[in-house]
Amino acid sequence: MTPPALPPDVFDALPPAVQAYIRYLEARLADLEARLGQNSTNSSKPPSSDPPHVKAAPPKVPFGKRKGGQPGHPKRSRPDLPADTVIELRPSTCDRCAHVLTGDDAQPLRHQVIELPPVRPQVTEYRRHRLACPNCGRVSCPALPAEVRGGYGPRVQAMCALLSGAYRVGKRGVARLCGDLFGVPISPAAVCGLQRKTAAALEPVVREAHAYVVGKAANVDETGWREGRKRGWLWVAVTASVTVFLVRLSRARAVLADLIPGELGVLTTDRYSAYAHLPVDQRQVCWAHLRRDFQAMIDRKNDGSVVGEDLLTYADILLSQWKRVRDGTLTRRGFRQSYLGWLRAGMRDFFRRGIESACAATAGVCRELLATEPALYTFAAVGGVEPTNNAAERALRHAVCWRKMSFGTDSVSGSRFVERVLTVVASCRQQGRSVLEYLVRACAAAARRELPPPLLLASGERGERVCR
């Protein structure tokens, strides 16, 4: 509904205080309408929060290809496993003339059927004999070995950590799965105790991981978390080989020093103020976030909308050409020579136009981006740096789903388990290693009071099969 226009002579006849109040109400109404119009395309809100009236993305244009694998794609088949039982199938007679057949096929056709055997827990019972001394009468009883003082072995402990940290199963669900799948009786309270032990076992591993990311190019992001009744934040830093997580009750800049405890490499981030202190040549601003900012300018439908359309067009050109760099059809140098110069000059002009627009929100965004303009293009000059922060957002997605199911953690010890097991799960999967086997080795080493295995593979070392 379009409000009736107020004639200029009527407005000018109003007292100055009334005019100021009307302008205030108009500005407040515009801000509230902009906030009401926020969705996943113009803000950081997830698509699941979009109301029904939000226009869905247009369907992709069909390319005339059938669904599924296309001709020439790499074959993906189930790998053959070592056979426990081999059954030889030979034809006894010819299926055409019924002649008797004998002999063996040098290369028979192989068909494997995989079955899970019944799982029965392996129980080791330690019997401590109490013997009385015939001389003084004192009763002596030997102590349990240090590595078996708990009621569960390292594989049970690792499985409880894996089910929670990698598959987001709750404490009661872990207890039930252990009983249903493995025949292991365990209570939810015992699961909590094993997770505390796992967090302690992984402490030196995670400390080593945080030291590794020092000086490396990394994607950094944070998302909301709950610790008891307090609001907290889950931070993440993603490098090429290691991903580290951190739970803190703060979103301040000081947490970044805990996440990366040393010299910083090039960090890809959003425009959150905790990263504003970074030098422009040591920072890459996420272009996926910028696209949403530009879309928000358009959706406000005011004086800044035209600038938003121009900025969004140039952003799409930049990202489409960078996709060619990733695909190998365009070199990084060719991108700089053919596209970066005129794209950068055009963006600067659009920012200046946005600053001069009557929309305060558009002017503020453009002013900030013009001040940090070199940080928009660090990816074009530094290898290993991408224009978007998608790597960090993908790393956080699993944790966000876990938070929505578990509502965060109840205690500090729970937060330590979350950040450490997430670090191990994400890093092992990056390196193609089995998460379960690594957790078993780490828990067993802690029980023996030994150093855990290194989280980072040595150069040239191959990982184990990933536990997905």
MOGI-V681457 format. One record per residue. SS is DSSP state (h for helix, s for strand, l for the rest). PHI is phi in degrees with one decimal (NA if undefined). D_LAST is the distance of its C-alpha to the last C-alpha in Angstrom with 1 decimal. Layout:
BEGIN
SS&PHI&D_LAST / SS&PHI&D_LAST
END
This chain:
BEGIN
l&NA&53.0 / l&-86.8&54.9 / l&-69.9&57.0 / l&-64.7&60.7 / l&-75.1&61.7 / l&-94.3&63.8 / l&-57.0&66.8 / h&-59.2&67.1 / h&-67.7&70.7 / h&-67.8&69.6 / h&-64.2&66.8 / h&-67.7&69.2 / h&-78.6&71.7 / l&-73.2&69.3 / l&-60.8&69.6 / h&-55.5&67.4 / h&-64.9&65.6 / h&-68.5&64.7 / h&-60.2&63.6 / h&-63.7&61.2 / h&-68.0&59.9 / h&-63.4&59.2 / h&-61.9&57.4 / h&-63.6&55.2 / h&-65.4&54.5 / h&-63.8&53.6 / h&-65.2&51.2 / h&-66.8&49.6 / h&-63.0&49.3 / h&-62.9&47.7 / h&-66.2&45.1 / h&-65.7&44.3 / h&-65.3&44.0 / h&-65.4&41.6 / h&-67.6&39.4 / h&-67.1&39.6 / l&-87.5&38.6 / l&-70.5&35.4 / l&-150.7&32.2 / l&-69.2&28.9 / l&-88.1&30.9 / l&-128.7&33.3 / l&-155.0&31.7 / l&-87.7&28.5 / l&-69.2&28.1 / l&-74.1&24.9 / h&-58.5&25.5 / h&-66.5&24.9 / h&-92.9&28.2 / l&-66.6&30.3 / l&-72.2&33.3 / l&-61.0&34.2 / l&-79.1&36.9 / l&-67.2&34.7 / l&-67.8&34.9 / l&-71.2&31.7 / l&-62.0&30.7 / l&-63.5&32.7 / l&-63.3&31.0 / l&-68.4&30.1 / l&-69.1&32.9 / l&-65.7&32.1 / l&-100.3&32.2 / l&79.2&33.5 / l&-103.3&30.3 / l&-75.0&28.7 / l&-69.1&25.2 / l&94.2&22.4 / l&-64.5&22.2 / l&-95.6&25.4 / l&-56.8&27.6 / l&93.7&26.8 / l&-75.6&23.0 / l&-61.5&20.9 / l&-71.8&20.1 / l&-118.1&16.5 / l&-131.0&16.7 / l&-69.4&15.0 / l&-72.8&15.7 / l&-75.3&18.3 / l&-107.6&17.7 / l&-58.3&20.7 / l&-83.4&22.8 / l&-85.5&24.0 / l&-134.0&26.7 / l&-117.4&28.4 / l&-114.4&30.8 / l&-86.5&33.3 / l&-113.4&34.7 / l&-123.1&38.0 / l&-72.0&40.5 / l&-86.3&43.8 / s&-137.5&46.0 / l&-67.4&46.0 / l&-76.8&44.8 / l&-110.2&47.7 / l&-115.5&50.8 / l&70.6&49.7 / l&-71.1&50.5 / s&-68.3&49.1 / l&-112.1&46.0 / l&-135.9&45.2 / l&103.6&43.0 / l&-127.5&39.4 / l&-89.7&37.2 / l&-64.0&36.3 / l&-132.4&33.0 / l&-69.4&32.2 / l&-70.4&29.7 / l&-109.9&26.5 / l&-135.3&24.5 / l&-106.6&21.7 / l&-116.0&20.9 / l&-98.5&17.9 / l&-134.0&18.6 / l&-89.9&17.3 / l&-76.0&20.2 / l&-59.7&21.7 / l&-95.2&20.3 / l&-126.9&23.1 / l&-65.0&23.0 / l&-90.9&24.8 / l&-109.3&27.6 / l&-109.7&29.8 / l&-105.0&33.1 / l&-101.6&35.2 / l&-104.9&38.8 / l&-94.9&40.9 / l&-86.0&44.5 / s&-100.5&47.1 / s&-117.6&50.3 / s&-91.3&53.7 / l&-74.5&55.8 / l&-69.6&59.2 / l&-87.5&60.9 / l&-112.9&59.9 / l&85.5&58.0 / l&-70.2&54.8 / s&-92.3&51.6 / s&-111.0&48.8 / s&-137.8&45.1 / l&-69.9&42.5 / l&-79.6&39.6 / l&-69.9&36.0 / l&-57.2&34.1 / h&-58.0&32.3 / h&-78.5&28.8 / h&-122.3&29.2 / l&-71.9&30.9 / l&-81.6&28.1 / l&-86.7&27.6 / l&-136.5&24.0 / l&-80.6&22.5 / h&-63.7&19.9 / h&-74.2&17.1 / h&-63.9&18.0 / h&-61.5&18.2 / h&-66.6&14.8 / h&-65.2&13.2 / h&-62.4&15.3 / h&-68.6&14.1 / h&-66.0&10.4 / h&-61.4&11.1 / h&-78.9&13.2 / h&-74.8&11.9 / l&-103.8&8.2 / l&-125.4&9.0 / l&60.2&12.7 / l&-87.6&14.3 / l&-73.1&18.0 / h&-60.1&20.0 / h&-65.9&21.6 / h&-63.8&18.5 / h&-62.3&17.0 / h&-61.4&20.4 / h&-69.4&20.5 / h&-63.8&17.1 / h&-61.2&18.2 / h&-73.7&21.4 / h&-72.0&20.3 / h&-88.7&17.5 / h&-116.8&18.8 / l&68.6&22.4 / l&-100.3&22.4 / l&-76.4&24.9 / l&-154.1&24.1 / l&-98.8&25.4 / h&-57.8&24.0 / h&-64.8&26.3 / h&-66.3&25.0 / h&-61.1&21.4 / h&-60.7&23.0 / h&-62.9&24.8 / h&-65.9&21.7 / h&-68.8&20.0 / h&-64.6&23.3 / h&-64.6&23.3 / h&-64.7&19.7 / h&-60.5&21.0 / h&-66.2&24.0 / h&-66.7&22.2 / h&-89.5&20.1 / h&-57.6&23.3 / h&-66.5&24.4 / h&-63.9&21.0 / h&-69.8&20.9 / h&-60.6&24.6 / h&-64.8&24.0 / h&-66.0&21.3 / h&-63.1&23.9 / h&-68.1&26.5 / h&-67.2&24.5 / l&-75.0&24.3 / l&-62.2&28.1 / l&78.5&29.8 / l&-94.8&26.7 / l&-65.2&26.4 / s&-145.4&23.9 / s&-97.2&23.0 / s&-121.3&24.0 / s&-156.8&23.9 / s&-149.2&24.2 / s&-143.3&23.8 / s&-66.3&25.5 / s&-145.8&24.6 / s&-124.6&26.6 / s&-124.6&27.7 / l&66.5&29.9 / l&-100.4&32.5 / s&-102.2&32.3 / s&-85.0&30.8 / s&-130.8&28.4 / s&-142.4&26.2 / s&-102.7&22.7 / s&-100.3&23.0 / s&-143.7&20.6 / s&-131.0&21.3 / s&-111.3&19.1 / l&-110.9&20.2 / l&-66.0&19.2 / l&-120.4&17.4 / l&-134.9&17.2 / s&-122.7&16.7 / s&-119.9&18.8 / s&-120.4&19.4 / s&-152.9&22.6 / s&-106.6&24.1 / s&-140.3&27.9 / l&-87.4&30.6 / l&-148.6&31.8 / l&-114.7&31.1 / l&-77.9&33.9 / l&-61.5&34.1 / h&-63.0&34.3 / h&-66.8&30.7 / h&-60.5&29.8 / h&-70.1&31.6 / h&-76.9&29.3 / h&-68.1&26.2 / l&-124.4&27.6 / l&-81.7&30.3 / l&168.7&32.4 / l&-63.2&33.3 / l&-94.0&31.5 / l&-87.2&30.3 / l&-73.7&30.2 / s&-107.9&28.4 / s&-94.3&27.2 / s&-141.3&27.9 / l&-87.1&29.4 / l&-95.3&33.2 / l&-61.8&32.9 / h&-65.4&35.9 / h&-64.7&34.0 / h&-104.9&33.4 / l&-68.1&37.0 / l&-77.7&38.3 / l&-68.6&36.2 / l&-60.0&38.4 / h&-64.0&38.1 / h&-84.5&37.3 / h&-118.1&34.4 / s&-143.5&32.7 / s&-123.2&31.1 / s&-81.3&31.5 / l&-69.2&28.8 / h&-77.7&30.2 / h&-65.8&27.9 / h&-67.0&29.6 / h&-64.3&33.0 / h&-58.3&32.6 / h&-67.0&32.3 / h&-63.2&35.3 / h&-68.0&37.3 / h&-64.7&36.4 / h&-63.7&37.7 / h&-59.8&40.9 / h&-66.2&41.3 / h&-69.7&40.6 / l&-70.6&43.3 / l&52.1&45.8 / l&-137.0&48.4 / l&-62.7&50.0 / l&-91.0&46.7 / h&-67.5&45.0 / h&-64.6&46.5 / h&-62.3&45.1 / h&-60.9&41.7 / h&-64.7&41.8 / h&-64.9&42.9 / h&-63.8&40.2 / h&-66.4&37.4 / h&-61.5&38.8 / h&-67.0&38.7 / h&-63.6&35.2 / h&-66.7&33.9 / h&-62.8&35.9 / h&-60.2&34.4 / h&-70.0&30.8 / h&-67.3&31.4 / h&-73.5&33.0 / h&-68.7&30.4 / h&-61.0&27.8 / h&-64.9&30.1 / h&-63.7&29.8 / h&-66.2&26.0 / h&-75.8&26.5 / l&89.8&29.0 / l&-88.1&31.9 / l&-146.4&33.6 / l&-80.9&34.0 / h&-61.2&33.8 / h&-64.7&37.5 / h&-63.3&38.3 / h&-61.8&36.6 / h&-65.6&38.7 / h&-74.8&41.9 / h&-94.3&41.6 / h&-126.8&40.0 / h&-62.5&39.6 / h&-60.4&43.3 / h&-74.3&44.4 / h&-64.7&41.3 / h&-66.3&41.8 / h&-64.0&45.6 / h&-65.0&45.1 / h&-62.9&42.6 / h&-61.1&45.2 / h&-63.5&47.9 / h&-65.4&45.8 / h&-62.2&45.0 / h&-64.9&48.8 / h&-64.2&49.6 / h&-65.0&47.0 / h&-62.8&48.7 / l&-84.8&52.0 / l&-72.6&50.8 / l&-79.6&52.0 / l&-83.0&48.5 / h&-65.2&47.9 / h&-65.8&44.1 / h&-63.5&43.9 / h&-62.2&46.4 / h&-64.6&44.4 / h&-63.6&41.1 / h&-64.9&43.1 / h&-63.6&44.9 / h&-66.0&41.8 / h&-69.1&40.2 / h&-67.7&43.4 / h&-69.0&43.6 / l&-110.3&40.2 / h&-55.5&40.4 / h&-61.6&39.5 / h&-72.1&36.1 / h&-79.3&35.2 / l&-126.7&35.3 / h&-59.9&34.0 / h&-60.2&31.1 / h&-73.3&33.8 / l&-111.6&35.1 / l&-111.4&32.2 / l&-66.5&29.5 / l&81.5&25.9 / l&-110.0&26.9 / l&-102.5&25.9 / l&-74.4&28.2 / l&-119.5&25.7 / l&-101.0&23.6 / h&-62.7&20.7 / h&-62.0&18.3 / h&-69.1&19.3 / h&-67.7&19.1 / h&-65.8&15.6 / h&-64.7&14.6 / h&-81.1&16.7 / h&-60.4&15.6 / h&-60.9&12.7 / h&-66.5&15.5 / h&-65.5&18.1 / h&-62.7&16.4 / h&-63.4&16.0 / h&-63.6&19.7 / h&-67.6&20.9 / h&-85.5&19.6 / h&-105.4&20.8 / l&60.4&23.7 / l&86.8&23.0 / s&-121.3&24.0 / l&-93.3&27.2 / l&-149.9&28.1 / h&-64.2&27.9 / h&-64.1&26.0 / h&-64.7&23.3 / h&-65.9&23.1 / h&-64.3&22.8 / h&-63.0&19.8 / h&-60.4&18.1 / h&-66.7&18.9 / h&-78.8&18.0 / h&-70.9&14.7 / h&-65.2&13.7 / h&-61.4&15.2 / h&-68.3&13.2 / h&-61.1&9.7 / h&-65.7&10.8 / h&-69.8&12.8 / h&-62.6&10.5 / h&-69.5&8.0 / h&-60.9&11.5 / l&-93.3&12.6 / l&71.1&10.0 / l&-107.4&10.0 / l&-73.9&8.3 / h&-64.7&8.3 / h&-63.0&9.7 / h&-64.7&12.3 / h&-65.7&13.4 / h&-63.8&14.0 / h&-60.9&15.9 / h&-65.6&18.0 / h&-67.7&18.8 / h&-68.3&19.8 / h&-65.6&21.8 / h&-64.5&23.5 / h&-65.4&24.5 / h&-64.1&26.0 / l&-87.6&28.0 / l&59.6&29.0 / l&-114.2&27.7 / l&-71.3&26.0 / l&-72.5&22.2 / l&-65.6&20.5 / l&-65.8&20.4 / l&-78.3&17.5 / l&-96.1&18.7 / l&-67.5&18.8 / l&-67.1&22.3 / l&-60.0&23.5 / l&87.9&22.7 / l&-80.9&20.3 / l&-89.5&17.3 / l&-83.3&13.8 / l&-82.2&12.0 / l&-63.0&9.1 / l&-72.3&5.9 / l&-92.9&3.8 / l&-102.8&0.0
END
